[in-house]
Each structure stands twice: as structure tokens, then as C-alpha cells.
Amino acid sequence: MNSFVESACTRMKEGYRVHLANPAAIRQYEGPNYSVDFTDAAHLAQLLRLGVLAKGYICPAKQRPVRIFRARGCNWCGSARPRSLR
């Protein structure tokens, strides 16, 4: 499992609301460029407040093993795939 997802799941268990941002869908910050996490976090917080933060999906804990298996299952049993997908 992805370390970011593991971290997010841990925070959710602790009672925090977690938003997993989708960086591919977020327009790059065009203000002064500082290479520090504070400005990145401020930009993401502003997008969240405006309601335009592109979010990723965090699968519920009970469904996560099934989702991982389905995503990786084709690699585990390659011969089980239909010939049209090989």
C-alpha cells in the first residue's frame, strides 16, 4: 500500500478529517516561488476553502484489501487474463 494512503488512514483513525489532494489535477501555484512546505500547504488550504481542491479517493478500510487485489491481481495470475488483454 502507498505510504501516503497509510499515513492518511492513520490520521483518519485518530479522528482527523483527511483530504488527499490530486496533484495532477491542481493548477500550479503562480505566486512567489518558495521551496518550502508552508507555502505549498497554504496554497492547498486556500484551494480547500474555495471548494476547488481536486481530491483523490481514499477507499474505506474494509474495501481496501479487495481493491488492492483487483488492481494487482492481473500481475499475480497473468495467465488468468483473457487473451484479448495480453
Secondary structure, DSSP 4 states (H G I P E B T S, - for coil): --HHHHHHHHHHHTT-----B-GGGSPPP-S----SHHHHHHHHHHHHHHT---B-----TTTHHHHHHHHHHHHHTGGGS-GGG-
